[in-house]
Amino acid sequence: MTRYMPLVLLIALVAAAGCGDSVPRITITEVVDAENGKATVKYLAEEFSSNNIDITAHYTGNGLIMAAATSGGGDGVAGLTTTGSGVEHSFVWDYKTDLGIGRHRNLAFSVVPYGPDGRGRTGVVGPLSVGLPKLFTANANVDSVSVVDIGGGLVSSTITVGDKPGGMAAMSDESLLFVSNYNDGTVSHIDIANPTTINTLVVGTSPAKVLASPDALWIYVVNEGDGTVSVIDTSGTPSVVDTYAVGTTPSGMSLTESGDTLFVANSGDNTVSILQSIDGTPFISPITVGTTPLGIATSSRYTVVCNSGSGTVSIIDNGAIASGPPEVAVDSEPVAVVIDKLSAFAYVANHGSESISVVNLDAKIVVQTIDLGSTGVNLPKDLVLDSTGTHLYVVYDVSSKVARIDVSSLTVLSTITVGSMPVGVVILPSE
């Protein structure tokens, strides 16, 4: 849930018949975005004569002209009570109906009062950002990407890509989504605003994971079949500009927050390659980790590697990298991992045991295990945290679902059916 205090609060006299204390006035105090398609606009209704008033609500921005806001609840729009010091009211804005899914920035919202003598002083708040994060799943069995409406609990559209899509990464400006096609040796480019495939690039053999640099100038693609990483320059028309040699069967990648260092998990030789992202030069020799390293994630303090073959995660100290870092036992076949913003906990998807392990990275212990159902079909393949760190999204490849997990309670809130065999998931930031 995101809260907005007014960054710019404009109280303007739009029109008023009469004068003095009889003029009603609206003061917007707070906007709370529940990130479920609705936002609650809280305001004070002031009228020194204590007359009941009516209101209308409007929004504008993102190139939109002023439009009436759709109500999703709250205190209504007619017969609202007032006092001289103000009565607290709310208008629940159904922004999903008005704007659709996705994030919407630089909006202004206004509440216009109408008293017995006509219109009063309008309350305006902005700029606002509201909206539902966009979530995408790569569906390996049907060569598609699902665009998921999280609030509505359904797939809003489906995009055709190449043969056996897997890895995905979005540019930070949310313009393009890059999807690796394992059997084609290609990467598809998807226009996010109008979800369609607009181009395809040839990369290495059997491309798997895809990463975007923090500045979105570079896209990295790990190629399992030829032991390389392809580098795509996005500054103009996206094109492959370099290829880095890494270890045997590279299956996962991560970047430091600065984007300077690239970690590559090599499942064929149980190592992690550590390279300068700008030119692929190794910082040090590949370090040894557990058996069959697959998923990997990097934070400001740690790099965590999922060792699928040994049922462990290796925890690399980014400030003192050494071969054979400490391992923590998790559940069967860990395949993917994400780290929270504080570098305090890692969430590990265990494909073989239908569970998520929560690992305290400082203490190097598992502090909680989330049971995903033990049904034989809720096998987690990939996972991602939303930008607020409040929800975890996990794709189940066998049951073809994406699960939404509340991080505070570590419980599954809901599941949404997507395309057949989802193996990758990406969520666009909500801010």
PABARO-244961 format. One record per residue (C-alpha): residue number from 1; residue in three letters; x, y, z. Coordinates in nm, 2 decimals, decimal comma, m for minus. Layout:
<rs>
{NUM 'ala' {X Y Z}};
...
</rs>
This chain:
<rs>
{1 'met' {0,00 0,00 0,00}};
{2 'thr' {0,14 0,34 m0,10}};
{3 'arg' {0,05 0,66 0,08}};
{4 'tyr' {0,09 1,01 m0,07}};
{5 'met' {0,09 1,33 0,13}};
{6 'pro' {0,02 1,62 m0,10}};
{7 'leu' {0,34 1,73 m0,27}};
{8 'val' {0,17 2,03 m0,42}};
{9 'leu' {m0,15 2,15 m0,26}};
{10 'leu' {m0,34 2,41 m0,46}};
{11 'ile' {m0,65 2,56 m0,31}};
{12 'ala' {m0,81 2,77 m0,58}};
{13 'leu' {m1,13 2,96 m0,60}};
{14 'val' {m1,29 2,82 m0,91}};
{15 'ala' {m1,62 3,00 m0,88}};
{16 'ala' {m1,84 3,10 m0,60}};
{17 'ala' {m2,18 3,27 m0,56}};
{18 'gly' {m2,21 3,46 m0,24}};
{19 'cys' {m1,91 3,56 m0,02}};
{20 'gly' {m1,75 3,53 0,32}};
{21 'asp' {m1,79 3,23 0,54}};
{22 'ser' {m2,07 3,07 0,34}};
{23 'val' {m1,83 2,95 0,07}};
{24 'pro' {m1,75 2,58 0,10}};
{25 'arg' {m1,39 2,47 0,08}};
{26 'ile' {m1,21 2,13 0,02}};
{27 'thr' {m0,87 2,06 0,16}};
{28 'ile' {m0,72 1,72 0,04}};
{29 'thr' {m0,51 1,58 0,32}};
{30 'glu' {m0,39 1,24 0,19}};
{31 'val' {m0,41 0,99 m0,10}};
{32 'val' {m0,37 0,62 m0,02}};
{33 'asp' {m0,31 0,39 m0,31}};
{34 'ala' {m0,40 0,03 m0,21}};
{35 'glu' {m0,24 m0,09 m0,54}};
{36 'asn' {m0,55 m0,30 m0,61}};
{37 'gly' {m0,70 m0,06 m0,87}};
{38 'lys' {m0,84 0,19 m0,62}};
{39 'ala' {m0,70 0,49 m0,42}};
{40 'thr' {m0,86 0,67 m0,13}};
{41 'val' {m0,86 1,05 m0,15}};
{42 'lys' {m0,90 1,19 0,21}};
{43 'tyr' {m1,02 1,55 0,25}};
{44 'leu' {m1,17 1,80 0,48}};
{45 'ala' {m1,51 1,96 0,39}};
{46 'glu' {m1,53 2,31 0,55}};
{47 'glu' {m1,83 2,54 0,55}};
{48 'phe' {m1,88 2,79 0,82}};
{49 'ser' {m2,25 2,79 0,78}};
{50 'ser' {m2,24 2,41 0,83}};
{51 'asn' {m2,45 2,35 0,52}};
{52 'asn' {m2,44 2,01 0,35}};
{53 'ile' {m2,25 2,02 0,02}};
{54 'asp' {m2,21 1,81 m0,30}};
{55 'ile' {m1,89 1,74 m0,48}};
{56 'thr' {m1,75 1,62 m0,81}};
{57 'ala' {m1,40 1,46 m0,85}};
{58 'his' {m1,17 1,49 m1,15}};
{59 'tyr' {m0,82 1,38 m1,26}};
{60 'thr' {m0,58 1,50 m1,52}};
{61 'gly' {m0,22 1,43 m1,63}};
{62 'asn' {m0,01 1,20 m1,85}};
{63 'gly' {m0,13 1,40 m2,15}};
{64 'leu' {m0,50 1,35 m2,04}};
{65 'ile' {m0,74 1,63 m2,03}};
{66 'met' {m0,95 1,67 m1,71}};
{67 'ala' {m1,20 1,38 m1,68}};
{68 'ala' {m1,45 1,28 m1,42}};
{69 'ala' {m1,31 1,02 m1,17}};
{70 'thr' {m1,50 0,70 m1,13}};
{71 'ser' {m1,62 0,64 m0,78}};
{72 'gly' {m1,53 0,31 m0,61}};
{73 'gly' {m1,68 0,39 m0,27}};
{74 'gly' {m1,62 0,63 0,01}};
{75 'asp' {m1,86 0,89 0,15}};
{76 'gly' {m2,05 0,96 m0,17}};
{77 'val' {m2,08 1,29 m0,36}};
{78 'ala' {m2,41 1,44 m0,23}};
{79 'gly' {m2,53 1,57 0,10}};
{80 'leu' {m2,19 1,57 0,27}};
{81 'thr' {m2,17 1,73 0,62}};
{82 'thr' {m1,94 2,02 0,69}};
{83 'thr' {m1,83 2,24 0,98}};
{84 'gly' {m1,62 2,55 1,01}};
{85 'ser' {m1,31 2,34 1,11}};
{86 'gly' {m1,38 2,08 0,85}};
{87 'val' {m1,54 1,73 0,85}};
{88 'glu' {m1,32 1,44 0,73}};
{89 'his' {m1,45 1,26 0,42}};
{90 'ser' {m1,31 1,03 0,16}};
{91 'phe' {m1,36 0,96 m0,21}};
{92 'val' {m1,24 0,62 m0,33}};
{93 'trp' {m1,11 0,66 m0,69}};
{94 'asp' {m1,15 0,35 m0,91}};
{95 'tyr' {m0,84 0,44 m1,12}};
{96 'lys' {m0,83 0,10 m1,28}};
{97 'thr' {m1,15 0,17 m1,46}};
{98 'asp' {m1,04 0,52 m1,57}};
{99 'leu' {m0,67 0,44 m1,65}};
{100 'gly' {m0,63 0,07 m1,69}};
{101 'ile' {m0,35 m0,15 m1,55}};
{102 'gly' {0,00 m0,03 m1,52}};
{103 'arg' {0,16 0,26 m1,34}};
{104 'his' {0,03 0,62 m1,40}};
{105 'arg' {0,25 0,91 m1,30}};
{106 'asn' {0,23 1,29 m1,28}};
{107 'leu' {m0,14 1,30 m1,22}};
{108 'ala' {m0,34 1,57 m1,05}};
{109 'phe' {m0,67 1,50 m0,86}};
{110 'ser' {m0,93 1,76 m0,77}};
{111 'val' {m1,24 1,76 m0,55}};
{112 'val' {m1,48 2,04 m0,64}};
{113 'pro' {m1,75 2,14 m0,38}};
{114 'tyr' {m2,09 2,28 m0,45}};
{115 'gly' {m2,27 2,47 m0,17}};
{116 'pro' {m2,61 2,62 m0,15}};
{117 'asp' {m2,48 2,93 m0,32}};
{118 'gly' {m2,29 2,75 m0,60}};
{119 'arg' {m1,94 2,62 m0,64}};
{120 'gly' {m1,68 2,67 m0,36}};
{121 'arg' {m1,30 2,64 m0,33}};
{122 'thr' {m1,16 2,33 m0,50}};
{123 'gly' {m0,90 2,10 m0,34}};
{124 'val' {m0,62 1,98 m0,57}};
{125 'val' {m0,34 1,74 m0,50}};
{126 'gly' {m0,04 1,63 m0,72}};
{127 'pro' {0,17 1,51 m0,87}};
{128 'leu' {0,05 1,16 m0,79}};
{129 'ser' {0,16 0,81 m0,90}};
{130 'val' {m0,11 0,54 m0,88}};
{131 'gly' {m0,16 0,21 m1,04}};
{132 'leu' {m0,12 m0,16 m1,05}};
{133 'pro' {0,22 m0,30 m1,13}};
{134 'lys' {0,24 m0,49 m1,45}};
{135 'leu' {0,34 m0,86 m1,42}};
{136 'phe' {0,45 m1,08 m1,71}};
{137 'thr' {0,51 m1,45 m1,72}};
{138 'ala' {0,71 m1,64 m1,99}};
{139 'asn' {0,51 m1,96 m2,08}};
{140 'ala' {0,75 m2,22 m2,22}};
{141 'asn' {0,50 m2,47 m2,35}};
{142 'val' {0,30 m2,22 m2,56}};
{143 'asp' {0,56 m1,98 m2,68}};
{144 'ser' {0,39 m1,68 m2,52}};
{145 'val' {0,41 m1,41 m2,26}};
{146 'ser' {0,11 m1,35 m2,03}};
{147 'val' {0,03 m0,99 m1,92}};
{148 'val' {m0,13 m1,03 m1,58}};
{149 'asp' {m0,38 m0,79 m1,42}};
{150 'ile' {m0,29 m0,84 m1,06}};
{151 'gly' {m0,59 m0,65 m0,92}};
{152 'gly' {m0,84 m0,83 m1,14}};
{153 'gly' {m0,68 m1,17 m1,09}};
{154 'leu' {m0,67 m1,25 m1,46}};
{155 'val' {m0,45 m1,24 m1,78}};
{156 'ser' {m0,53 m0,92 m1,96}};
{157 'ser' {m0,35 m1,01 m2,28}};
{158 'thr' {m0,11 m1,27 m2,44}};
{159 'ile' {0,19 m1,20 m2,66}};
{160 'thr' {0,34 m1,45 m2,90}};
{161 'val' {0,72 m1,48 m2,89}};
{162 'gly' {0,97 m1,74 m3,00}};
{163 'asp' {1,02 m2,11 m2,92}};
{164 'lys' {1,03 m2,19 m2,55}};
{165 'pro' {1,06 m1,85 m2,38}};
{166 'gly' {1,22 m1,83 m2,04}};
{167 'gly' {1,42 m1,53 m1,92}};
{168 'met' {1,28 m1,18 m1,92}};
{169 'ala' {1,40 m0,83 m1,83}};
{170 'ala' {1,23 m0,49 m1,87}};
{171 'met' {1,40 m0,16 m1,94}};
{172 'ser' {1,38 0,08 m1,65}};
{173 'asp' {1,18 0,33 m1,85}};
{174 'glu' {0,92 0,05 m1,90}};
{175 'ser' {0,93 0,08 m2,28}};
{176 'leu' {1,06 m0,26 m2,38}};
{177 'leu' {1,05 m0,61 m2,24}};
{178 'phe' {1,32 m0,86 m2,36}};
{179 'val' {1,24 m1,23 m2,36}};
{180 'ser' {1,48 m1,51 m2,44}};
{181 'asn' {1,37 m1,80 m2,66}};
{182 'tyr' {1,56 m2,10 m2,56}};
{183 'asn' {1,51 m2,32 m2,87}};
{184 'asp' {1,55 m2,04 m3,12}};
{185 'gly' {1,87 m1,88 m3,00}};
{186 'thr' {1,69 m1,54 m3,01}};
{187 'val' {1,56 m1,26 m2,79}};
{188 'ser' {1,22 m1,10 m2,86}};
{189 'his' {1,15 m0,73 m2,79}};
{190 'ile' {0,80 m0,65 m2,66}};
{191 'asp' {0,65 m0,31 m2,67}};
{192 'ile' {0,51 m0,27 m2,31}};
{193 'ala' {0,27 0,01 m2,38}};
{194 'asn' {0,11 m0,18 m2,67}};
{195 'pro' {0,19 m0,54 m2,58}};
{196 'thr' {0,32 m0,69 m2,90}};
{197 'thr' {0,65 m0,84 m3,02}};
{198 'ile' {0,82 m0,57 m3,24}};
{199 'asn' {1,16 m0,73 m3,32}};
{200 'thr' {1,38 m1,04 m3,26}};
{201 'leu' {1,75 m1,06 m3,22}};
{202 'val' {1,98 m1,36 m3,27}};
{203 'val' {2,20 m1,42 m2,97}};
{204 'gly' {2,39 m1,74 m2,85}};
{205 'thr' {2,28 m2,10 m2,83}};
{206 'ser' {2,01 m2,18 m2,58}};
{207 'pro' {1,96 m1,84 m2,42}};
{208 'ala' {1,82 m1,86 m2,07}};
{209 'lys' {1,82 m1,57 m1,82}};
{210 'val' {1,80 m1,21 m1,92}};
{211 'leu' {1,91 m0,90 m1,72}};
{212 'ala' {1,89 m0,52 m1,77}};
{213 'ser' {2,15 m0,28 m1,64}};
{214 'pro' {2,02 m0,02 m1,39}};
{215 'asp' {2,04 0,25 m1,66}};
{216 'ala' {1,87 0,03 m1,92}};
{217 'leu' {2,15 0,09 m2,17}};
{218 'trp' {2,25 m0,28 m2,17}};
{219 'ile' {2,07 m0,61 m2,18}};
{220 'tyr' {2,26 m0,92 m2,08}};
{221 'val' {2,16 m1,27 m2,21}};
{222 'val' {2,32 m1,59 m2,07}};
{223 'asn' {2,36 m1,86 m2,33}};
{224 'glu' {2,36 m2,21 m2,18}};
{225 'gly' {2,46 m2,39 m2,50}};
{226 'asp' {2,78 m2,21 m2,58}};
{227 'gly' {2,90 m2,08 m2,24}};
{228 'thr' {2,86 m1,71 m2,32}};
{229 'val' {2,68 m1,39 m2,23}};
{230 'ser' {2,54 m1,18 m2,51}};
{231 'val' {2,54 m0,80 m2,46}};
{232 'ile' {2,27 m0,60 m2,63}};
{233 'asp' {2,30 m0,22 m2,67}};
{234 'thr' {1,97 m0,04 m2,63}};
{235 'ser' {2,08 0,31 m2,69}};
{236 'gly' {1,94 0,31 m3,04}};
{237 'thr' {1,78 0,02 m3,22}};
{238 'pro' {1,87 m0,28 m3,00}};
{239 'ser' {2,16 m0,48 m3,13}};
{240 'val' {2,41 m0,74 m3,01}};
{241 'val' {2,75 m0,56 m2,96}};
{242 'asp' {2,96 m0,80 m2,76}};
{243 'thr' {2,99 m1,16 m2,63}};
{244 'tyr' {3,16 m1,26 m2,31}};
{245 'ala' {3,30 m1,61 m2,24}};
{246 'val' {3,20 m1,76 m1,91}};
{247 'gly' {3,19 m2,12 m1,76}};
{248 'thr' {3,02 m2,44 m1,87}};
{249 'thr' {2,64 m2,42 m1,91}};
{250 'pro' {2,58 m2,08 m1,76}};
{251 'ser' {2,22 m2,08 m1,63}};
{252 'gly' {2,18 m1,77 m1,41}};
{253 'met' {2,30 m1,41 m1,38}};
{254 'ser' {2,29 m1,12 m1,14}};
{255 'leu' {2,42 m0,76 m1,14}};
{256 'thr' {2,54 m0,54 m0,86}};
{257 'glu' {2,32 m0,24 m0,78}};
{258 'ser' {2,56 m0,01 m0,96}};
{259 'gly' {2,56 m0,24 m1,26}};
{260 'asp' {2,94 m0,26 m1,27}};
{261 'thr' {2,98 m0,63 m1,18}};
{262 'leu' {2,82 m0,93 m1,34}};
{263 'phe' {2,78 m1,26 m1,16}};
{264 'val' {2,72 m1,57 m1,38}};
{265 'ala' {2,62 m1,91 m1,23}};
{266 'asn' {2,77 m2,19 m1,44}};
{267 'ser' {2,57 m2,51 m1,37}};
{268 'gly' {2,80 m2,73 m1,57}};
{269 'asp' {3,11 m2,68 m1,37}};
{270 'asn' {2,97 m2,56 m1,03}};
{271 'thr' {3,13 m2,22 m1,05}};
{272 'val' {3,04 m1,85 m1,05}};
{273 'ser' {3,21 m1,62 m1,30}};
{274 'ile' {3,26 m1,26 m1,18}};
{275 'leu' {3,31 m1,01 m1,46}};
{276 'gln' {3,33 m0,64 m1,53}};
{277 'ser' {2,99 m0,57 m1,70}};
{278 'ile' {3,14 m0,31 m1,93}};
{279 'asp' {3,38 m0,54 m2,11}};
{280 'gly' {3,35 m0,89 m1,97}};
{281 'thr' {3,70 m0,88 m1,80}};
{282 'pro' {3,71 m1,12 m1,50}};
{283 'phe' {3,76 m0,96 m1,17}};
{284 'ile' {3,89 m1,28 m1,03}};
{285 'ser' {3,90 m1,65 m1,13}};
{286 'pro' {3,56 m1,83 m1,12}};
{287 'ile' {3,48 m1,93 m0,76}};
{288 'thr' {3,35 m2,27 m0,66}};
{289 'val' {3,00 m2,30 m0,51}};
{290 'gly' {2,76 m2,59 m0,46}};
{291 'thr' {2,64 m2,85 m0,71}};
{292 'thr' {2,45 m2,73 m1,02}};
{293 'pro' {2,41 m2,36 m0,95}};
{294 'leu' {2,11 m2,21 m1,12}};
{295 'gly' {1,93 m1,90 m0,98}};
{296 'ile' {2,14 m1,62 m0,85}};
{297 'ala' {2,06 m1,28 m0,70}};
{298 'thr' {2,28 m0,99 m0,58}};
{299 'ser' {2,22 m0,71 m0,33}};
{300 'ser' {2,45 m0,44 m0,19}};
{301 'arg' {2,60 m0,69 0,06}};
{302 'tyr' {2,55 m1,04 m0,07}};
{303 'thr' {2,52 m1,26 m0,37}};
{304 'val' {2,31 m1,57 m0,32}};
{305 'val' {2,34 m1,88 m0,54}};
{306 'cys' {2,09 m2,16 m0,56}};
{307 'asn' {2,27 m2,49 m0,58}};
{308 'ser' {2,00 m2,71 m0,72}};
{309 'gly' {2,19 m3,04 m0,71}};
{310 'ser' {2,30 m3,01 m0,34}};
{311 'gly' {1,98 m2,85 m0,19}};
{312 'thr' {2,17 m2,55 m0,06}};
{313 'val' {2,24 m2,18 m0,12}};
{314 'ser' {2,59 m2,03 m0,13}};
{315 'ile' {2,61 m1,69 0,04}};
{316 'ile' {2,89 m1,48 m0,12}};
{317 'asp' {3,01 m1,17 0,07}};
{318 'asn' {3,04 m0,91 m0,20}};
{319 'gly' {3,31 m0,72 0,01}};
{320 'ala' {3,53 m1,03 0,05}};
{321 'ile' {3,47 m1,27 m0,24}};
{322 'ala' {3,63 m1,61 m0,20}};
{323 'ser' {3,59 m1,95 m0,34}};
{324 'gly' {3,38 m2,20 m0,15}};
{325 'pro' {3,15 m1,95 0,03}};
{326 'pro' {2,93 m2,07 0,32}};
{327 'glu' {2,63 m2,29 0,22}};
{328 'val' {2,30 m2,30 0,39}};
{329 'ala' {2,07 m2,61 0,35}};
{330 'val' {1,73 m2,53 0,21}};
{331 'asp' {1,47 m2,77 0,06}};
{332 'ser' {1,49 m2,98 m0,25}};
{333 'glu' {1,61 m2,84 m0,58}};
{334 'pro' {1,64 m2,46 m0,52}};
{335 'val' {1,62 m2,29 m0,86}};
{336 'ala' {1,55 m1,92 m0,81}};
{337 'val' {1,61 m1,66 m0,55}};
{338 'val' {1,54 m1,29 m0,47}};
{339 'ile' {1,68 m1,07 m0,19}};
{340 'asp' {1,48 m0,80 m0,01}};
{341 'lys' {1,58 m0,43 m0,02}};
{342 'leu' {1,76 m0,44 0,31}};
{343 'ser' {1,98 m0,74 0,22}};
{344 'ala' {1,83 m0,90 0,53}};
{345 'phe' {1,65 m1,20 0,38}};
{346 'ala' {1,66 m1,42 0,07}};
{347 'tyr' {1,35 m1,60 m0,06}};
{348 'val' {1,45 m1,92 m0,23}};
{349 'ala' {1,21 m2,12 m0,46}};
{350 'asn' {1,25 m2,49 m0,41}};
{351 'his' {1,12 m2,67 m0,71}};
{352 'gly' {1,15 m3,02 m0,58}};
{353 'ser' {0,96 m2,96 m0,25}};
{354 'glu' {0,69 m2,70 m0,34}};
{355 'ser' {0,82 m2,45 m0,09}};
{356 'ile' {0,99 m2,12 m0,04}};
{357 'ser' {1,28 m2,10 0,21}};
{358 'val' {1,33 m1,76 0,39}};
{359 'val' {1,70 m1,73 0,47}};
{360 'asn' {1,84 m1,48 0,72}};
{361 'leu' {2,16 m1,37 0,53}};
{362 'asp' {2,35 m1,24 0,83}};
{363 'ala' {2,28 m1,54 1,05}};
{364 'lys' {2,30 m1,78 0,75}};
{365 'ile' {2,00 m1,98 0,87}};
{366 'val' {1,65 m2,07 0,73}};
{367 'val' {1,41 m1,88 0,95}};
{368 'gln' {1,08 m1,98 0,78}};
{369 'thr' {0,96 m2,22 0,51}};
{370 'ile' {0,64 m2,14 0,31}};
{371 'asp' {0,45 m2,45 0,21}};
{372 'leu' {0,30 m2,40 m0,13}};
{373 'gly' {0,05 m2,68 m0,11}};
{374 'ser' {0,23 m3,01 m0,14}};
{375 'thr' {0,00 m3,11 m0,42}};
{376 'gly' {0,27 m3,22 m0,67}};
{377 'val' {0,18 m2,94 m0,91}};
{378 'asn' {0,27 m2,61 m0,72}};
{379 'leu' {0,63 m2,64 m0,82}};
{380 'pro' {0,80 m2,30 m0,80}};
{381 'lys' {1,02 m2,21 m1,10}};
{382 'asp' {1,08 m1,84 m1,06}};
{383 'leu' {0,99 m1,56 m0,83}};
{384 'val' {1,01 m1,18 m0,79}};
{385 'leu' {0,94 m0,92 m0,52}};
{386 'asp' {0,74 m0,61 m0,60}};
{387 'ser' {0,91 m0,27 m0,56}};
{388 'thr' {0,76 m0,21 m0,22}};
{389 'gly' {0,88 m0,54 m0,09}};
{390 'thr' {0,54 m0,63 0,04}};
{391 'his' {0,44 m0,91 m0,20}};
{392 'leu' {0,62 m1,20 m0,36}};
{393 'tyr' {0,51 m1,34 m0,69}};
{394 'val' {0,59 m1,70 m0,77}};
{395 'val' {0,53 m1,90 m1,09}};
{396 'tyr' {0,44 m2,27 m1,08}};
{397 'asp' {0,54 m2,44 m1,40}};
{398 'val' {0,33 m2,76 m1,37}};
{399 'ser' {0,00 m2,60 m1,26}};
{400 'ser' {0,06 m2,29 m1,48}};
{401 'lys' {m0,02 m2,04 m1,21}};
{402 'val' {0,13 m1,73 m1,05}};
{403 'ala' {0,09 m1,70 m0,68}};
{404 'arg' {0,08 m1,38 m0,48}};
{405 'ile' {0,24 m1,41 m0,13}};
{406 'asp' {0,21 m1,16 0,15}};
{407 'val' {0,56 m1,11 0,28}};
{408 'ser' {0,46 m1,00 0,63}};
{409 'ser' {0,25 m1,31 0,70}};
{410 'leu' {0,43 m1,54 0,45}};
{411 'thr' {0,10 m1,68 0,33}};
{412 'val' {m0,04 m1,73 m0,02}};
{413 'leu' {m0,31 m1,47 m0,08}};
{414 'ser' {m0,42 m1,58 m0,43}};
{415 'thr' {m0,32 m1,76 m0,75}};
{416 'ile' {m0,39 m1,66 m1,11}};
{417 'thr' {m0,38 m1,91 m1,41}};
{418 'val' {m0,15 m1,80 m1,69}};
{419 'gly' {m0,01 m1,97 m1,99}};
{420 'ser' {0,12 m2,33 m2,00}};
{421 'met' {0,44 m2,39 m1,80}};
{422 'pro' {0,54 m2,05 m1,69}};
{423 'val' {0,92 m2,05 m1,61}};
{424 'gly' {1,00 m1,68 m1,58}};
{425 'val' {0,83 m1,38 m1,42}};
{426 'val' {0,89 m1,00 m1,42}};
{427 'ile' {0,71 m0,72 m1,24}};
{428 'leu' {0,75 m0,36 m1,34}};
{429 'pro' {0,82 m0,13 m1,05}};
{430 'ser' {0,53 0,05 m0,90}};
{431 'glu' {0,73 0,37 m0,86}};
</rs>
